[in-house]
Amino acid sequence: MKSTLKISALVLAFAGLTLGAKAQTATKTTTSTSSSSNGVILSIGADAGIPTGNLSNAYNFTIGGSVQADIPVAQNLFVTVNAGYNSIQGKNNYTITTPNGQVSGDVTNIQLLPVKAGLKYFVVPHLYVQGEAGAAFLLNKSDLGFDKSAAFVYAPQVGYQFPVGGSSYIDAGVRFESSTKFVTGIDDSKVNFFGLRVAYAFGL
């Protein structure tokens, strides 16, 4: 738990320093292949995904939303800061086998608040690769019986920005998101999924 809080503090501190540096300089970074060449890009999006590995045994899909800021730091390169909400939807009437026989019931949803920072690089016009890392905070720990309130999370992504006029874009990205364990010693308590984010992005 202490290490996760340290990670979260570092992520937020890094984001704050980057935003502060951007606000204090009058020099604007230019890029010919990004959606907003002269300033910060803000996007608000919907997130959905499909659980992978053992998580898919008891959970159907993920749904949520996120807000992201892209801050230009070099040609074609942005620092990203992302915060959102993910709800991993449990299966209904799920049956497990125990030493005392089979037990059926509805699986409790996993509710997460991920906070991440990373880098976004435009390979060609509008096409980018992105990598982020941070912490996912568990909002319903007591309901799930987990012994950790947060875990380290990372998310590589590839995406494309579709121009819709002016400095506005539809930003669509596909990612693999994975966490460390939420229950000590149990690998099945990792949250892994393939996700899709579709967001409305605009330059500030």
Contacts in CASP RR format, 6 or more apart in sequence:
PFRMAT RR
TARGET T0000
AUTHOR 0000-0000-0000
METHOD contacts of the structure
MODEL  1
MKSTLKISALVLAFAGLTLGAKAQTATKTTTSTSSSSNGVILSIGADAGI
PTGNLSNAYNFTIGGSVQADIPVAQNLFVTVNAGYNSIQGKNNYTITTPN
GQVSGDVTNIQLLPVKAGLKYFVVPHLYVQGEAGAAFLLNKSDLGFDKSA
AFVYAPQVGYQFPVGGSSYIDAGVRFESSTKFVTGIDDSKVNFFGLRVAY
AFGL
1 148 0 8 1.000
1 149 0 8 1.000
1 150 0 8 1.000
3 152 0 8 1.000
4 135 0 8 1.000
4 148 0 8 1.000
4 150 0 8 1.000
4 151 0 8 1.000
4 152 0 8 1.000
5 135 0 8 1.000
5 150 0 8 1.000
7 133 0 8 1.000
7 134 0 8 1.000
7 135 0 8 1.000
7 152 0 8 1.000
8 115 0 8 1.000
8 134 0 8 1.000
8 135 0 8 1.000
8 137 0 8 1.000
8 150 0 8 1.000
11 115 0 8 1.000
11 116 0 8 1.000
11 117 0 8 1.000
11 133 0 8 1.000
11 134 0 8 1.000
11 135 0 8 1.000
12 115 0 8 1.000
14 117 0 8 1.000
15 79 0 8 1.000
15 81 0 8 1.000
15 117 0 8 1.000
18 71 0 8 1.000
18 73 0 8 1.000
18 79 0 8 1.000
18 81 0 8 1.000
19 69 0 8 1.000
19 71 0 8 1.000
19 81 0 8 1.000
22 40 0 8 1.000
22 71 0 8 1.000
22 72 0 8 1.000
28 38 0 8 1.000
28 39 0 8 1.000
28 72 0 8 1.000
29 38 0 8 1.000
29 39 0 8 1.000
29 72 0 8 1.000
29 73 0 8 1.000
29 74 0 8 1.000
29 75 0 8 1.000
30 37 0 8 1.000
30 38 0 8 1.000
30 75 0 8 1.000
31 37 0 8 1.000
31 72 0 8 1.000
31 75 0 8 1.000
31 76 0 8 1.000
31 77 0 8 1.000
31 122 0 8 1.000
32 75 0 8 1.000
32 76 0 8 1.000
32 125 0 8 1.000
33 76 0 8 1.000
33 122 0 8 1.000
33 123 0 8 1.000
33 124 0 8 1.000
33 125 0 8 1.000
33 126 0 8 1.000
34 41 0 8 1.000
34 70 0 8 1.000
34 72 0 8 1.000
34 76 0 8 1.000
34 78 0 8 1.000
34 122 0 8 1.000
34 128 0 8 1.000
34 161 0 8 1.000
35 41 0 8 1.000
35 126 0 8 1.000
35 161 0 8 1.000
35 163 0 8 1.000
35 167 0 8 1.000
35 169 0 8 1.000
35 171 0 8 1.000
35 201 0 8 1.000
35 203 0 8 1.000
36 70 0 8 1.000
36 72 0 8 1.000
36 167 0 8 1.000
36 201 0 8 1.000
36 202 0 8 1.000
36 203 0 8 1.000
36 204 0 8 1.000
37 72 0 8 1.000
38 72 0 8 1.000
39 71 0 8 1.000
39 72 0 8 1.000
39 203 0 8 1.000
39 204 0 8 1.000
40 69 0 8 1.000
40 70 0 8 1.000
40 71 0 8 1.000
40 72 0 8 1.000
40 203 0 8 1.000
40 204 0 8 1.000
41 69 0 8 1.000
41 70 0 8 1.000
41 78 0 8 1.000
41 169 0 8 1.000
41 201 0 8 1.000
41 202 0 8 1.000
41 203 0 8 1.000
41 204 0 8 1.000
42 67 0 8 1.000
42 68 0 8 1.000
42 69 0 8 1.000
42 70 0 8 1.000
42 201 0 8 1.000
42 202 0 8 1.000
42 203 0 8 1.000
42 204 0 8 1.000
43 67 0 8 1.000
43 68 0 8 1.000
43 69 0 8 1.000
43 70 0 8 1.000
43 171 0 8 1.000
43 199 0 8 1.000
43 200 0 8 1.000
43 201 0 8 1.000
43 202 0 8 1.000
44 66 0 8 1.000
44 67 0 8 1.000
44 199 0 8 1.000
44 200 0 8 1.000
45 65 0 8 1.000
45 66 0 8 1.000
45 67 0 8 1.000
45 68 0 8 1.000
45 171 0 8 1.000
45 197 0 8 1.000
45 198 0 8 1.000
45 199 0 8 1.000
45 200 0 8 1.000
46 64 0 8 1.000
46 65 0 8 1.000
46 197 0 8 1.000
46 198 0 8 1.000
46 199 0 8 1.000
47 62 0 8 1.000
47 63 0 8 1.000
47 64 0 8 1.000
47 65 0 8 1.000
47 66 0 8 1.000
47 84 0 8 1.000
47 86 0 8 1.000
47 195 0 8 1.000
47 196 0 8 1.000
47 197 0 8 1.000
48 61 0 8 1.000
48 62 0 8 1.000
48 63 0 8 1.000
48 64 0 8 1.000
48 195 0 8 1.000
48 196 0 8 1.000
49 61 0 8 1.000
49 62 0 8 1.000
49 63 0 8 1.000
49 193 0 8 1.000
49 194 0 8 1.000
49 195 0 8 1.000
49 196 0 8 1.000
50 56 0 8 1.000
50 61 0 8 1.000
50 62 0 8 1.000
50 193 0 8 1.000
50 194 0 8 1.000
50 195 0 8 1.000
51 59 0 8 1.000
51 60 0 8 1.000
51 61 0 8 1.000
51 62 0 8 1.000
51 88 0 8 1.000
51 191 0 8 1.000
51 192 0 8 1.000
51 193 0 8 1.000
52 176 0 8 1.000
52 192 0 8 1.000
52 193 0 8 1.000
52 194 0 8 1.000
53 192 0 8 1.000
54 187 0 8 1.000
54 188 0 8 1.000
55 88 0 8 1.000
55 188 0 8 1.000
55 190 0 8 1.000
55 191 0 8 1.000
55 192 0 8 1.000
55 193 0 8 1.000
58 90 0 8 1.000
58 91 0 8 1.000
58 94 0 8 1.000
58 107 0 8 1.000
59 88 0 8 1.000
59 89 0 8 1.000
59 90 0 8 1.000
59 91 0 8 1.000
59 107 0 8 1.000
59 110 0 8 1.000
60 89 0 8 1.000
60 90 0 8 1.000
60 91 0 8 1.000
61 88 0 8 1.000
61 89 0 8 1.000
62 86 0 8 1.000
62 87 0 8 1.000
62 88 0 8 1.000
62 89 0 8 1.000
62 193 0 8 1.000
62 195 0 8 1.000
63 86 0 8 1.000
63 87 0 8 1.000
63 89 0 8 1.000
64 84 0 8 1.000
64 85 0 8 1.000
64 86 0 8 1.000
64 87 0 8 1.000
65 84 0 8 1.000
65 85 0 8 1.000
65 86 0 8 1.000
65 197 0 8 1.000
66 82 0 8 1.000
66 83 0 8 1.000
66 84 0 8 1.000
66 85 0 8 1.000
66 114 0 8 1.000
66 197 0 8 1.000
66 199 0 8 1.000
67 82 0 8 1.000
67 83 0 8 1.000
67 84 0 8 1.000
68 80 0 8 1.000
68 81 0 8 1.000
68 82 0 8 1.000
68 83 0 8 1.000
68 199 0 8 1.000
69 80 0 8 1.000
69 81 0 8 1.000
69 82 0 8 1.000
70 78 0 8 1.000
70 79 0 8 1.000
70 80 0 8 1.000
70 120 0 8 1.000
70 201 0 8 1.000
71 78 0 8 1.000
71 79 0 8 1.000
71 80 0 8 1.000
71 81 0 8 1.000
72 78 0 8 1.000
73 79 0 8 1.000
76 121 0 8 1.000
76 122 0 8 1.000
77 119 0 8 1.000
77 120 0 8 1.000
77 121 0 8 1.000
77 122 0 8 1.000
78 119 0 8 1.000
78 120 0 8 1.000
78 121 0 8 1.000
79 117 0 8 1.000
79 118 0 8 1.000
79 119 0 8 1.000
79 120 0 8 1.000
80 116 0 8 1.000
80 117 0 8 1.000
80 118 0 8 1.000
80 119 0 8 1.000
80 120 0 8 1.000
80 130 0 8 1.000
80 131 0 8 1.000
80 132 0 8 1.000
81 116 0 8 1.000
81 117 0 8 1.000
81 118 0 8 1.000
82 114 0 8 1.000
82 115 0 8 1.000
82 116 0 8 1.000
82 117 0 8 1.000
82 132 0 8 1.000
83 113 0 8 1.000
83 114 0 8 1.000
83 115 0 8 1.000
83 116 0 8 1.000
84 113 0 8 1.000
84 114 0 8 1.000
84 115 0 8 1.000
85 111 0 8 1.000
85 112 0 8 1.000
85 113 0 8 1.000
86 110 0 8 1.000
86 111 0 8 1.000
86 112 0 8 1.000
86 113 0 8 1.000
86 114 0 8 1.000
86 136 0 8 1.000
87 109 0 8 1.000
87 110 0 8 1.000
87 111 0 8 1.000
87 112 0 8 1.000
88 109 0 8 1.000
88 110 0 8 1.000
88 111 0 8 1.000
88 112 0 8 1.000
88 191 0 8 1.000
88 193 0 8 1.000
89 109 0 8 1.000
90 106 0 8 1.000
90 107 0 8 1.000
90 108 0 8 1.000
90 109 0 8 1.000
90 110 0 8 1.000
91 106 0 8 1.000
91 107 0 8 1.000
92 105 0 8 1.000
92 106 0 8 1.000
92 107 0 8 1.000
93 104 0 8 1.000
93 105 0 8 1.000
93 106 0 8 1.000
94 104 0 8 1.000
94 105 0 8 1.000
94 106 0 8 1.000
94 107 0 8 1.000
95 102 0 8 1.000
95 103 0 8 1.000
95 104 0 8 1.000
95 105 0 8 1.000
96 102 0 8 1.000
96 103 0 8 1.000
96 104 0 8 1.000
97 103 0 8 1.000
108 140 0 8 1.000
108 143 0 8 1.000
108 144 0 8 1.000
109 140 0 8 1.000
110 138 0 8 1.000
110 140 0 8 1.000
110 144 0 8 1.000
110 191 0 8 1.000
111 138 0 8 1.000
111 139 0 8 1.000
111 140 0 8 1.000
112 136 0 8 1.000
112 137 0 8 1.000
112 138 0 8 1.000
112 139 0 8 1.000
112 191 0 8 1.000
113 136 0 8 1.000
113 137 0 8 1.000
113 139 0 8 1.000
114 134 0 8 1.000
114 135 0 8 1.000
114 136 0 8 1.000
114 137 0 8 1.000
114 153 0 8 1.000
114 177 0 8 1.000
115 134 0 8 1.000
115 135 0 8 1.000
115 136 0 8 1.000
115 137 0 8 1.000
116 132 0 8 1.000
116 133 0 8 1.000
116 134 0 8 1.000
116 135 0 8 1.000
116 153 0 8 1.000
116 154 0 8 1.000
116 155 0 8 1.000
117 132 0 8 1.000
117 133 0 8 1.000
117 134 0 8 1.000
118 130 0 8 1.000
118 131 0 8 1.000
118 132 0 8 1.000
118 133 0 8 1.000
119 130 0 8 1.000
119 131 0 8 1.000
119 132 0 8 1.000
120 128 0 8 1.000
120 129 0 8 1.000
120 130 0 8 1.000
120 131 0 8 1.000
121 128 0 8 1.000
121 129 0 8 1.000
121 130 0 8 1.000
122 128 0 8 1.000
123 129 0 8 1.000
126 160 0 8 1.000
126 161 0 8 1.000
126 162 0 8 1.000
126 163 0 8 1.000
126 169 0 8 1.000
127 158 0 8 1.000
127 159 0 8 1.000
127 160 0 8 1.000
128 158 0 8 1.000
128 159 0 8 1.000
128 160 0 8 1.000
128 161 0 8 1.000
129 156 0 8 1.000
129 157 0 8 1.000
129 158 0 8 1.000
129 159 0 8 1.000
130 156 0 8 1.000
130 157 0 8 1.000
130 158 0 8 1.000
130 159 0 8 1.000
130 175 0 8 1.000
131 154 0 8 1.000
131 155 0 8 1.000
131 156 0 8 1.000
131 157 0 8 1.000
132 154 0 8 1.000
132 155 0 8 1.000
132 157 0 8 1.000
133 152 0 8 1.000
133 153 0 8 1.000
133 154 0 8 1.000
133 155 0 8 1.000
134 152 0 8 1.000
134 153 0 8 1.000
134 154 0 8 1.000
135 150 0 8 1.000
135 151 0 8 1.000
135 152 0 8 1.000
135 153 0 8 1.000
136 150 0 8 1.000
136 151 0 8 1.000
136 152 0 8 1.000
136 153 0 8 1.000
136 179 0 8 1.000
136 191 0 8 1.000
137 149 0 8 1.000
137 150 0 8 1.000
138 144 0 8 1.000
138 146 0 8 1.000
138 148 0 8 1.000
138 149 0 8 1.000
138 150 0 8 1.000
138 151 0 8 1.000
138 182 0 8 1.000
141 148 0 8 1.000
141 149 0 8 1.000
144 182 0 8 1.000
145 183 0 8 1.000
146 182 0 8 1.000
146 183 0 8 1.000
146 189 0 8 1.000
147 182 0 8 1.000
147 183 0 8 1.000
147 184 0 8 1.000
148 181 0 8 1.000
148 182 0 8 1.000
148 183 0 8 1.000
148 184 0 8 1.000
151 179 0 8 1.000
151 180 0 8 1.000
151 181 0 8 1.000
151 182 0 8 1.000
151 190 0 8 1.000
151 191 0 8 1.000
152 179 0 8 1.000
152 180 0 8 1.000
153 177 0 8 1.000
153 178 0 8 1.000
153 179 0 8 1.000
153 180 0 8 1.000
153 191 0 8 1.000
154 177 0 8 1.000
154 178 0 8 1.000
155 175 0 8 1.000
155 176 0 8 1.000
155 177 0 8 1.000
155 178 0 8 1.000
156 175 0 8 1.000
156 176 0 8 1.000
157 173 0 8 1.000
157 174 0 8 1.000
157 175 0 8 1.000
157 176 0 8 1.000
157 197 0 8 1.000
158 173 0 8 1.000
158 174 0 8 1.000
158 175 0 8 1.000
159 171 0 8 1.000
159 172 0 8 1.000
159 173 0 8 1.000
159 174 0 8 1.000
160 171 0 8 1.000
160 172 0 8 1.000
160 173 0 8 1.000
161 169 0 8 1.000
161 170 0 8 1.000
161 171 0 8 1.000
161 172 0 8 1.000
161 201 0 8 1.000
162 169 0 8 1.000
162 170 0 8 1.000
162 171 0 8 1.000
162 172 0 8 1.000
163 169 0 8 1.000
164 170 0 8 1.000
167 202 0 8 1.000
167 203 0 8 1.000
168 200 0 8 1.000
168 201 0 8 1.000
168 202 0 8 1.000
168 203 0 8 1.000
169 200 0 8 1.000
169 201 0 8 1.000
169 202 0 8 1.000
170 198 0 8 1.000
170 199 0 8 1.000
170 200 0 8 1.000
170 201 0 8 1.000
171 197 0 8 1.000
171 198 0 8 1.000
171 199 0 8 1.000
171 200 0 8 1.000
171 201 0 8 1.000
172 196 0 8 1.000
172 197 0 8 1.000
172 198 0 8 1.000
172 199 0 8 1.000
173 196 0 8 1.000
173 197 0 8 1.000
173 198 0 8 1.000
174 194 0 8 1.000
174 195 0 8 1.000
174 196 0 8 1.000
175 194 0 8 1.000
175 195 0 8 1.000
175 197 0 8 1.000
176 192 0 8 1.000
176 193 0 8 1.000
176 194 0 8 1.000
176 195 0 8 1.000
177 191 0 8 1.000
177 192 0 8 1.000
177 193 0 8 1.000
177 194 0 8 1.000
177 195 0 8 1.000
178 190 0 8 1.000
178 191 0 8 1.000
178 192 0 8 1.000
179 190 0 8 1.000
179 191 0 8 1.000
179 192 0 8 1.000
180 190 0 8 1.000
181 187 0 8 1.000
181 189 0 8 1.000
181 190 0 8 1.000
182 189 0 8 1.000
182 190 0 8 1.000
182 191 0 8 1.000
183 189 0 8 1.000
END
